[in-house]
């Protein structure tokens, strides 16, 4: 089984350009399934049927996995069995005969424009090293200006920034490239950071390619920035649930609030499917309903 798993992950990596994060998720999901089969004395993938899959979903429910996590694990099994069919190892895909758990559509949290402005000022107010302040201001401004994922911004190289064209090259899921556009404040903040980065190189050996550096001169990790942003969010009075992804949600919501076309926002976010972007229309619709209820004299009855 594990040899087949390695081959499957290799195909995902080289043919599908899946990220390391995605590969680890597939590996973890399938190894858990293999352990389940072993505990149920099944060692032949070809003999797994839809009843086995239903028992596996029941096992996941008993372990208190969420519906979303169970659905992801089932999707991993469907992809794995599709690979096994292509390789001539099995004849059918038992995971396709099982209905995906119905998901509750969870609306992402976003910040108001005023809350975003408050958050963006926090690096000035929280006690940090001068280089770190300049860097974090650039990161926050760029996250909100572009809607990039934190992993995408931390993966930026120096050559990915085009100050003249006012854009950066973002590499999203599946290593797909897109342009992400920089507004005036983000451009100014990034230029200040690039100057500070050069000065850091005078006293430390720095990564010549990485745009965003830690104080030791290496590439900044997403986890480090997430911890820093948590501090800024708390200092801004926004609570502990604000993450770099919250700025991405805010970016999309604010664009749609101001009349941006949904497909344009889809392109800016790097979403493969329009349905992924459409969740933000629910956010803007709810806000319109709140405004209507608050402002129209006959909005509410009773």
VOBA-1610 file (N, C-alpha, C; in pm, whole numbers, padded with zeros to 5 digits, always signed):
BEGIN
Unk+00082-00121+00000Unk+00000+00000+00000Unk+00086+00127+00000Unk+00190+00125+00082Unk+00271+00246+00097Unk+00354+00275-00028Unk+00393+00168-00103Unk+00461+00191-00230Unk+00368+00261-00329Unk+00242+00219-00327Unk+00142+00283-00415Unk+00118+00428-00373Unk+00120+00451-00243Unk+00103+00587-00193Unk+00217+00677-00242Unk+00340+00627-00236Unk+00455+00705-00284Unk+00442+00736-00432Unk+00397+00640-00509Unk+00379+00663-00654Unk+00269+00765-00680Unk+00163+00755-00603Unk+00051+00849-00616Unk+00096+00991-00583Unk+00170+01007-00473Unk+00217+01139-00434Unk+00316+01193-00537Unk+00396+01105-00594Unk+00490+01147-00698Unk+00418+01202-00819Unk+00307+01138-00856Unk+00230+01188-00970Unk+00167+01323-00938Unk+00115+01337-00819Unk+00055+01465-00780Unk+00159+01576-00785Unk+00280+01543-00743Unk+00386+01644-00737Unk+00433+01685-00876Unk+00463+01587-00960Unk+00527+01617-01088Unk+00430+01648-01201Unk+00311+01586-01196Unk+00216+01608-01305Unk+00111+01712-01270Unk+00074+01720-01142Unk-00032+01813-01101Unk+00024+01940-01034Unk+00155+01940-01007Unk+00218+02055-00941Unk+00154+02090-00806Unk+00115+01986-00731Unk+00056+02011-00601Unk+00160+02064-00504Unk+00117+02150-00412Unk+00207+02209-00313Unk+00246+02106-00208Unk+00351+02136-00132Unk+00394+02048-00024Unk+00283+02030+00079Unk+00211+02138+00106Unk+00100+02131+00202Unk-00006+02032+00156Unk-00040+02036+00026Unk-00140+01946-00029Unk-00092+01801-00024Unk+00035+01779-00059Unk+00091+01644-00057Unk+00090+01585+00083Unk+00122+01668+00183Unk+00121+01620+00321Unk-00020+01583+00364Unk-00119+01662+00320Unk-00258+01634+00356Unk-00303+01501+00295Unk-00271+01479+00165Unk-00305+01353+00100Unk-00239+01236+00174Unk-00111+01252+00204Unk-00036+01145+00269Unk-00097+01110+00405Unk-00128+01211+00482Unk-00186+01189+00615Unk-00322+01122+00605Unk-00406+01168+00512Unk-00539+01112+00495Unk-00532+00964+00456Unk-00445+00931+00361Unk-00439+00795+00311Unk-00374+00699+00411Unk-00274+00749+00483Unk-00214+00664+00586Unk-00315+00631+00696Unk-00400+00727+00727Unk-00505+00700+00826Unk-00601+00593+00775Unk-00634+00599+00647Unk-00722+00499+00587Unk-00655+00361+00588Unk-00527+00356+00557Unk-00455+00229+00559Unk-00458+00167+00700Unk-00440+00252+00801Unk-00443+00203+00939Unk-00581+00149+00973Unk-00685+00216+00923Unk-00822+00169+00945Unk-00842+00031+00882Unk-00794+00014+00759Unk-00805-00115+00692Unk-00732-00225+00769Unk-00613-00192+00817Unk-00534-00291+00892Unk-00607-00333+01018Unk-00666-00237+01089Unk-00739-00269+01212Unk-00865-00351+01184Unk-00914-00342+01060Unk-01032-00419+01021Unk-00995-00540+00936Unk-00866-00576+00941Unk-00813-00696+00875Unk-00840-00698+00726Unk-00824-00582+00664Unk-00834-00572+00518Unk-00699-00524+00465Unk-00637-00604+00381Unk-00506-00566+00329Unk-00502-00564+00177Unk-00622-00572+00113Unk-00629-00571-00033Unk-00715-00452-00076Unk-00652-00353-00138Unk-00725-00234-00181Unk-00833-00267-00283Unk-00812-00374-00358Unk-00910-00414-00459Unk-01037-00472-00401Unk-01033-00513-00275Unk-01151-00572-00210Unk-01229-00472-00126Unk-01183-00347-00124Unk-01255-00243-00052Unk-01381-00207-00132Unk-01497-00208-00067Unk-01621-00173-00134Unk-01687-00052-00068Unk-01805-00015-00117Unk-01870+00105-00065Unk-01909+00089+00082Unk-01935-00035+00125Unk-01968-00056+00265Unk-01847-00026+00355Unk-01729-00064+00306Unk-01606-00031+00381Unk-01591+00120+00393Unk-01622+00190+00285Unk-01612+00335+00286Unk-01712+00396+00383Unk-01832+00340+00387Unk-01932+00392+00481Unk-01890+00368+00626Unk-01830+00252+00650Unk-01778+00224+00784Unk-01665+00319+00820Unk-01586+00355+00720Unk-01475+00449+00745Unk-01530+00587+00782Unk-01633+00633+00711Unk-01694+00761+00745Unk-01755+00759+00884Unk-01814+00644+00921Unk-01869+00630+01056Unk-01756+00635+01160Unk-01643+00576+01125Unk-01525+00580+01212Unk-01479+00725+01232Unk-01478+00803+01124Unk-01437+00943+01133Unk-01534+01023+01219Unk-01664+00994+01206Unk-01764+01064+01289Unk-01742+01031+01436Unk-01711+00905+01464Unk-01687+00862+01602Unk-01565+00931+01661Unk-01472+00969+01574Unk-01351+01039+01617Unk-01374+01190+01626Unk-01500+01232+01601Unk-01540+01374+01611Unk-01474+01464+01506Unk-01443+01406+01390Unk-01396+01490+01280Unk-01514+01571+01226Unk-01486+01692+01183Unk-01591+01776+01127Unk-01635+01721+00991Unk-01750+01765+00945Unk-01797+01723+00813Unk-01701+01767+00704Unk-01646+01885+00720Unk-01553+01937+00620Unk-01427+01850+00611Unk-01374+01810+00727Unk-01255+01726+00728Unk-01286+01588+00670Unk-01401+01531+00707Unk-01441+01401+00653Unk-01458+01407+00501Unk-01515+01517+00452Unk-01533+01533+00308Unk-01398+01540+00237Unk-01302+01608+00300Unk-01169+01616+00240Unk-01102+01480+00234Unk-01117+01404+00342Unk-01056+01270+00346Unk-01120+01179+00241Unk-01250+01191+00222Unk-01317+01113+00119Unk-01269+01154-00020Unk-01248+01283-00041Unk-01197+01332-00170Unk-01057+01277-00197Unk-00976+01266-00092Unk-00842+01208-00107Unk-00852+01063-00154Unk-00946+00989-00096Unk-00963+00848-00134Unk-01013+00836-00278Unk-01101+00926-00320Unk-01149+00922-00458Unk-01035+00945-00556Unk-00949+01040-00525Unk-00834+01068-00612Unk-00738+00951-00614Unk-00715+00890-00498Unk-00623+00777-00489Unk-00675+00658-00569Unk-00804+00628-00557Unk-00860+00516-00632Unk-00867+00545-00782Unk-00884+00668-00818Unk-00877+00705-00961Unk-00739+00672-01016Unk-00637+00703-00938Unk-00500+00669-00975Unk-00482+00517-00986Unk-00537+00441-00891Unk-00525+00296-00893Unk-00592+00236-01016Unk-00704+00293-01056Unk-00774+00247-01178Unk-00687+00273-01300Unk-00629+00392-01307Unk-00542+00427-01420Unk-00421+00335-01429Unk-00373+00289-01314Unk-00257+00201-01309Unk-00296+00054-01330Unk-00426+00025-01342Unk-00472-00111-01363Unk-00465-00198-01239Unk-00463-00137-01122Unk-00449-00212-00997Unk-00586-00253-00942Unk-00686-00168-00959Unk-00823-00201-00919Unk-00915-00171-01036Unk-01039-00220-01028Unk-01133-00199-01138Unk-01234-00089-01111Unk-01265-00065-00983Unk-01366+00036-00952Unk-01322+00130-00842Unk-01399+00238-00826Unk-01369+00340-00726Unk-01478+00337-00618Unk-01455+00266-00509Unk-01559+00252-00405Unk-01592+00384-00337Unk-01499+00480-00341Unk-01523+00608-00274Unk-01627+00692-00350Unk-01645+00666-00479Unk-01742+00741-00558Unk-01885+00699-00527Unk-01901+00579-00470Unk-02035+00528-00439Unk-02088+00581-00306Unk-02006+00659-00236Unk-02045+00712-00105Unk-02071+00862-00118Unk-02182+00905-00062Unk-02219+01048-00070Unk-02129+01132+00020Unk-02084+01244-00033Unk-02002+01336+00045Unk-02085+01398+00156Unk-02033+01404+00279Unk-02108+01469+00388Unk-02147+01612+00350Unk-02272+01647+00377Unk-02320+01781+00343Unk-02251+01884+00432Unk-02196+01985+00367Unk-02118+02085+00440Unk-02202+02206+00473Unk-02180+02258+00592Unk-02240+02387+00627Unk-02150+02497+00572Unk-02208+02588+00499Unk-02129+02693+00436Unk-02096+02799+00540Unk-01970+02805+00579Unk-01926+02897+00682Unk-01874+03025+00617Unk-01933+03136+00653Unk-01891+03263+00596Unk-01762+03311+00664Unk-01663+03348+00586Unk-01536+03392+00645Unk-01550+03527+00712Unk-01469+03549+00813Unk-01470+03678+00882Unk-01393+03780+00798Unk-01443+03902+00797Unk-01370+04010+00732Unk-01374+04132+00822Unk-01285+04226+00796Unk-01278+04350+00873Unk-01344+04464+00797Unk-01395+04559+00868Unk-01443+04681+00804Unk-01322+04763+00758Unk-01346+04862+00675Unk-01237+04948+00628Unk-01169+05018+00745Unk-01248+05060+00842Unk-01192+05127+00960Unk-01105+05032+01040Unk-01151+04907+01056Unk-01072+04808+01130Unk-00941+04776+01058Unk-00947+04770+00925Unk-00824+04747+00849Unk-00725+04860+00872Unk-00773+04983+00865Unk-00685+05098+00887Unk-00622+05093+01026Unk-00700+05054+01125Unk-00647+05042+01261Unk-00538+04936+01267Unk-00564+04821+01205Unk-00466+04711+01205Unk-00336+04752+01137Unk-00347+04824+01026Unk-00228+04861+00950Unk-00136+04958+01025Unk-00190+05024+01126Unk-00106+05117+01203Unk-00035+05050+01320Unk-00070+04927+01350Unk-00020+04861+01471Unk+00132+04840+01474Unk+00197+04806+01362Unk+00343+04791+01369Unk+00414+04917+01418Unk+00353+05035+01396Unk+00410+05161+01446Unk+00399+05168+01598Unk+00298+05103+01654Unk+00266+05121+01796Unk+00316+05008+01885Unk+00330+04888+01828Unk+00379+04774+01906Unk+00532+04778+01909Unk+00586+04744+02022Unk+00733+04751+02038Unk+00800+04640+01957Unk+00873+04680+01852Unk+00943+04587+01765Unk+01073+04651+01718Unk+01166+04569+01668Unk+01289+04623+01610Unk+01254+04708+01488Unk+01331+04815+01461Unk+01301+04902+01346Unk+01285+04826+01215Unk+01375+04732+01186Unk+01366+04654+01062Unk+01237+04574+01057Unk+01200+04516+01171Unk+01079+04434+01177Unk+00955+04522+01157Unk+00953+04639+01214Unk+00840+04732+01195Unk+00821+04762+01046Unk+00932+04799+00979Unk+00925+04836+00837Unk+00878+04716+00754Unk+00931+04599+00786Unk+00893+04478+00712Unk+00746+04444+00732Unk+00701+04448+00856Unk+00563+04408+00886Unk+00462+04507+00829Unk+00497+04635+00826Unk+00410+04734+00760Unk+00395+04698+00613Unk+00508+04663+00549Unk+00505+04626+00407Unk+00420+04501+00385Unk+00431+04405+00475Unk+00353+04281+00461Unk+00204+04308+00475Unk+00165+04380+00578Unk+00023+04408+00600Unk-00037+04489+00485Unk+00036+04591+00442Unk-00012+04673+00330Unk-00026+04589+00203Unk+00070+04500+00179Unk+00068+04418+00058Unk-00041+04313+00065Unk-00061+04252+00181Unk-00169+04155+00196Unk-00304+04218+00164Unk-00328+04337+00217Unk-00458+04400+00194Unk-00469+04456+00053Unk-00358+04501-00003Unk-00360+04559-00137Unk-00381+04454-00245Unk-00328+04334-00223Unk-00328+04231-00327Unk-00424+04115-00302Unk-00462+04091-00177Unk-00544+03975-00147Unk-00466+03845-00150Unk-00334+03853-00145Unk-00252+03732-00150Unk-00265+03649-00023Unk-00239+03520-00036Unk-00229+03432+00080Unk-00096+03458+00149Unk-00088+03431+00280Unk+00035+03456+00354Unk+00149+03369+00298Unk+00118+03246+00258Unk+00221+03160+00200Unk+00274+03216+00069Unk+00187+03280-00008Unk+00228+03339-00136Unk+00321+03457-00114Unk+00289+03541-00016Unk+00372+03659+00005Unk+00507+03622+00064Unk+00509+03520+00152Unk+00637+03478+00209Unk+00725+03409+00105Unk+00664+03355-00001Unk+00739+03289-00107Unk+00792+03386-00213Unk+00757+03515-00201Unk+00802+03612-00301Unk+00954+03625-00303Unk+01007+03637-00424Unk+01149+03669-00442Unk+01163+03815-00479Unk+01282+03867-00464Unk+01308+04008-00495Unk+01266+04041-00638Unk+01296+03951-00731Unk+01267+03977-00872Unk+01118+03970-00906Unk+01036+03925-00811Unk+00892+03916-00836Unk+00821+04050-00823Unk+00890+04148-00768Unk+00830+04280-00748Unk+00866+04371-00864Unk+00765+04428-00927Unk+00786+04523-01037Unk+00728+04657-00993Unk+00816+04745-00944Unk+00769+04874-00894Unk+00716+04962-01006Unk+00774+04949-01126Unk+00731+05032-01238Unk+00589+04995-01282Unk+00562+04863-01291Unk+00428+04817-01333Unk+00331+04810-01215Unk+00381+04833-01093Unk+00299+04834-00972Unk+00231+04699-00948Unk+00311+04592-00951Unk+00255+04458-00934Unk+00362+04361-00885Unk+00316+04247-00836Unk+00406+04138-00799Unk+00355+04011-00867Unk+00441+03913-00879Unk+00402+03783-00932Unk+00372+03690-00815Unk+00246+03649-00804Unk+00205+03558-00697Unk+00198+03417-00752Unk+00251+03323-00673Unk+00245+03181-00713Unk+00149+03110-00620Unk+00033+03077-00673Unk-00073+03020-00590Unk-00073+02869-00586Unk-00189+02812-00558Unk-00202+02668-00548Unk-00174+02605-00684Unk-00106+02491-00681Unk-00066+02427-00806Unk+00043+02504-00877Unk+00109+02596-00805Unk+00218+02677-00858Unk+00175+02763-00977Unk+00045+02795-00982Unk-00005+02881-01089Unk+00032+03026-01059Unk+00080+03095-01161Unk+00123+03234-01144Unk+00012+03331-01185Unk+00006+03443-01113Unk-00086+03550-01150Unk-00023+03681-01108Unk-00071+03790-01166Unk-00027+03922-01122Unk-00115+03968-01006Unk-00051+04025-00905Unk-00123+04085-00792Unk-00085+04233-00790Unk-00184+04319-00783Unk-00161+04462-00804Unk-00138+04535-00673Unk-00047+04631-00679Unk-00006+04707-00561Unk-00063+04848-00565Unk-00132+04887-00457Unk-00178+05024-00445Unk-00067+05114-00396Unk-00095+05244-00390Unk+00006+05342-00350Unk+00070+05316-00215Unk-00010+05296-00107Unk+00050+05270+00024Unk+00136+05143+00027Unk+00093+05039-00045Unk+00172+04915-00049Unk+00303+04937-00122Unk+00299+05010-00232Unk+00422+05040-00307Unk+00522+05117-00221Unk+00472+05217-00151Unk+00558+05298-00065Unk+00618+05214+00047Unk+00534+05130+00109Unk+00580+05046+00220Unk+00682+04943+00172Unk+00659+04886+00054Unk+00753+04787-00001Unk+00887+04852-00037Unk+00881+04973-00091Unk+01006+05041-00125Unk+01088+05071+00000Unk+01020+05114+00106Unk+01089+05139+00232Unk+01150+05010+00286Unk+01077+04902+00270Unk+01129+04773+00318Unk+01250+04728+00237Unk+01242+04741+00105Unk+01355+04700+00020Unk+01481+04779+00058Unk+01466+04906+00089Unk+01581+04986+00135Unk+01636+04931+00266Unk+01545+04896+00359Unk+01588+04842+00489Unk+01652+04704+00471Unk+01601+04627+00377Unk+01656+04495+00348Unk+01801+04507+00301Unk+01827+04605+00219Unk+01965+04628+00170Unk+02059+04662+00285Unk+02010+04743+00380Unk+02093+04779+00495Unk+02119+04657+00583Unk+02020+04568+00594Unk+02041+04446+00673Unk+02152+04362+00613Unk+02162+04364+00479Unk+02265+04287+00410Unk+02406+04336+00435Unk+02420+04455+00487Unk+02553+04508+00517Unk+02612+04439+00640Unk+02525+04407+00735Unk+02573+04349+00862Unk+02550+04199+00873Unk+02465+04141+00788Unk+02434+03999+00796Unk+02441+03935+00658Unk+02464+03806+00658Unk+02456+03729+00534Unk+02310+03698+00510Unk+02254+03751+00401Unk+02111+03736+00377Unk+02085+03647+00256Unk+01964+03591+00253Unk+01919+03513+00138Unk+01905+03609+00020Unk+01984+03591-00088Unk+01982+03688-00197Unk+01852+03690-00277Unk+01775+03580-00273Unk+01653+03572-00352Unk+01529+03615-00274Unk+01518+03571-00150Unk+01396+03594-00072Unk+01368+03742-00053Unk+01245+03783-00077Unk+01209+03923-00055Unk+01195+03952+00094Unk+01116+03871+00163Unk+01088+03896+00304Unk+01183+03814+00391Unk+01256+03883+00477Unk+01359+03820+00559Unk+01327+03829+00707Unk+01375+03731+00782Unk+01372+03742+00927Unk+01495+03819+00973Unk+01510+03841+01100Unk+01621+03923+01150Unk+01757+03855+01135Unk+01755+03724+01105Unk+01881+03653+01083Unk+01923+03653+00937Unk+01837+03705+00851Unk+01870+03714+00710Unk+01812+03603+00625Unk+01738+03508+00686Unk+01675+03400+00611Unk+01534+03436+00569Unk+01476+03352+00486Unk+01340+03378+00438Unk+01241+03371+00554Unk+01152+03468+00561Unk+01049+03472+00665Unk+00950+03360+00642Unk+00908+03293+00749Unk+00809+03186+00737Unk+00668+03241+00760Unk+00571+03171+00704Unk+00432+03211+00722Unk+00393+03204+00869Unk+00443+03104+00939Unk+00409+03088+01081Unk+00457+03208+01164Unk+00576+03257+01132Unk+00629+03374+01205Unk+00540+03496+01185Unk+00494+03515+01060Unk+00409+03630+01032Unk+00272+03613+01095Unk+00223+03490+01102Unk+00094+03466+01166Unk+00100+03503+01315Unk+00211+03467+01379Unk+00227+03502+01521Unk+00233+03652+01541Unk+00306+03720+01452Unk+00318+03865+01463Unk+00182+03932+01442Unk+00106+03883+01345Unk-00023+03945+01316Unk-00121+03923+01431Unk-00110+03810+01497Unk-00196+03785+01613Unk-00173+03892+01719Unk-00047+03929+01739Unk-00016+04035+01836Unk-00073+04169+01792Unk-00059+04199+01663Unk-00112+04326+01612Unk-00264+04331+01625Unk-00330+04218+01597Unk-00476+04214+01604Unk-00526+04237+01747Unk-00459+04173+01842Unk-00496+04191+01983Unk-00472+04335+02025Unk-00358+04391+01985Unk-00326+04530+02019Unk-00428+04626+01959Unk-00484+04588+01843Unk-00583+04673+01776Unk-00723+04653+01831Unk-00737+04559+01927Unk-00868+04532+01984Unk-00959+04452+01893Unk-00901+04375+01801Unk-00979+04299+01704Unk-00995+04152+01742Unk-00936+04112+01854Unk-00951+03974+01899Unk-00844+03881+01845Unk-00854+03756+01886Unk-00750+03658+01853Unk-00777+03581+01725Unk-00894+03601+01664Unk-00930+03522+01546Unk-00889+03588+01415Unk-00830+03706+01422Unk-00785+03774+01301Unk-00652+03715+01257Unk-00645+03672+01131Unk-00525+03611+01074Unk-00489+03682+00945Unk-00374+03650+00886Unk-00343+03707+00753Unk-00453+03679+00651Unk-00519+03562+00664Unk-00625+03529+00569Unk-00746+03621+00586Unk-00762+03679+00706Unk-00872+03773+00728Unk-00856+03894+00637Unk-00733+03937+00614Unk-00709+04049+00523Unk-00745+04011+00380Unk-00722+03885+00344Unk-00761+03836+00210Unk-00913+03840+00195Unk-00984+03796+00300Unk-01131+03803+00297Unk-01178+03947+00289Unk-01112+04034+00362Unk-01149+04176+00363Unk-01126+04239+00227Unk-01014+04206+00165Unk-00981+04253+00030Unk-01094+04220-00067Unk-01136+04094-00069Unk-01239+04051-00163Unk-01373+04116-00133Unk-01408+04120-00006Unk-01538+04177+00033Unk-01545+04325+00000Unk-01440+04398+00028Unk-01440+04543+00002Unk-01445+04572-00149Unk-01379+04492-00229Unk-01386+04510-00375Unk-01529+04491-00425Unk-01592+04383-00379Unk-01729+04355-00424Unk-01827+04459-00371Unk-01804+04507-00249Unk-01888+04612-00192Unk-01886+04738-00278Unk-01773+04760-00343Unk-01757+04882-00424Unk-01777+04858-00573Unk-01841+04743-00606Unk-01885+04721-00743Unk-01792+04643-00833Unk-01687+04583-00779Unk-01596+04505-00864Unk-01668+04383-00919Unk-01632+04344-01041Unk-01690+04227-01105Unk-01642+04100-01036Unk-01732+04005-01018Unk-01699+03882-00945Unk-01586+03805-01012Unk-01586+03799-01145Unk-01482+03724-01216Unk-01346+03794-01206Unk-01347+03924-01196Unk-01223+03998-01176Unk-01166+03965-01038Unk-01252+03963-00937Unk-01207+03928-00802Unk-01157+03784-00799Unk-01224+03694-00871Unk-01179+03556-00882Unk-01035+03550-00934Unk-01009+03625-01038Unk-00875+03629-01097Unk-00773+03685-00998Unk-00810+03790-00929Unk-00719+03851-00833Unk-00685+03758-00717Unk-00784+03678-00675Unk-00762+03585-00564Unk-00692+03457-00607Unk-00692+03430-00738Unk-00630+03308-00786Unk-00716+03185-00763Unk-00849+03204-00759Unk-00940+03091-00741Unk-00959+03018-00874Unk-00950+02886-00871Unk-00971+02808-00993Unk-01118+02807-01033Unk-01207+02806-00934Unk-01351+02798-00960Unk-01423+02922-00910Unk-01518+02969-00990Unk-01594+03087-00951Unk-01676+03061-00825Unk-01717+02937-00804Unk-01799+02904-00687Unk-01725+02934-00557Unk-01592+02924-00559Unk-01513+02955-00440Unk-01522+03103-00408Unk-01522+03185-00511Unk-01529+03331-00493Unk-01669+03376-00454Unk-01770+03300-00496Unk-01908+03343-00474Unk-01946+03351-00327Unk-01869+03290-00239Unk-01900+03299-00096Unk-01899+03445-00051Unk-01819+03529-00117Unk-01811+03669-00077Unk-01936+03746-00117Unk-02010+03695-00215Unk-02136+03763-00251Unk-02237+03744-00138Unk-02227+03634-00065Unk-02316+03615+00050Unk-02286+03719+00159Unk-02157+03748+00175Unk-02118+03847+00274Unk-02175+03984+00238Unk-02157+04023+00110Unk-02203+04156+00069Unk-02356+04163+00069Unk-02423+04053+00035Unk-02570+04051+00038Unk-02621+04069+00180Unk-02556+04002+00276Unk-02597+04017+00416Unk-02580+04161+00463Unk-02471+04224+00419Unk-02449+04363+00459Unk-02553+04455+00398Unk-02591+04430+00273Unk-02696+04509+00209Unk-02828+04494+00285Unk-02857+04370+00328Unk-02981+04345+00402Unk-02978+04419+00536Unk-02863+04421+00602Unk-02851+04492+00729Unk-02876+04642+00710Unk-02819+04697+00603Unk-02838+04840+00573Unk-02984+04868+00544Unk-03048+04779+00466Unk-03189+04796+00433Unk-03275+04794+00560Unk-03251+04694+00645Unk-03330+04682+00769Unk-03312+04804+00858Unk-03192+04860+00857Unk-03162+04973+00944Unk-03216+05105+00888Unk-03222+05116+00753Unk-03250+05246+00692Unk-03391+05261+00639Unk-03455+05153+00591Unk-03585+05167+00528Unk-03696+05172+00634Unk-03784+05271+00624Unk-03888+05288+00727Unk-03986+05171+00735Unk-04001+05094+00629Unk-04094+04982+00631Unk-04021+04848+00616Unk-03894+04843+00654Unk-03816+04721+00641Unk-03862+04614+00736Unk-03899+04653+00856Unk-03939+04556+00959Unk-04088+04574+00992Unk-04150+04464+01027Unk-04292+04470+01063Unk-04309+04436+01209Unk-04423+04470+01264Unk-04453+04433+01402Unk-04399+04532+01501
//
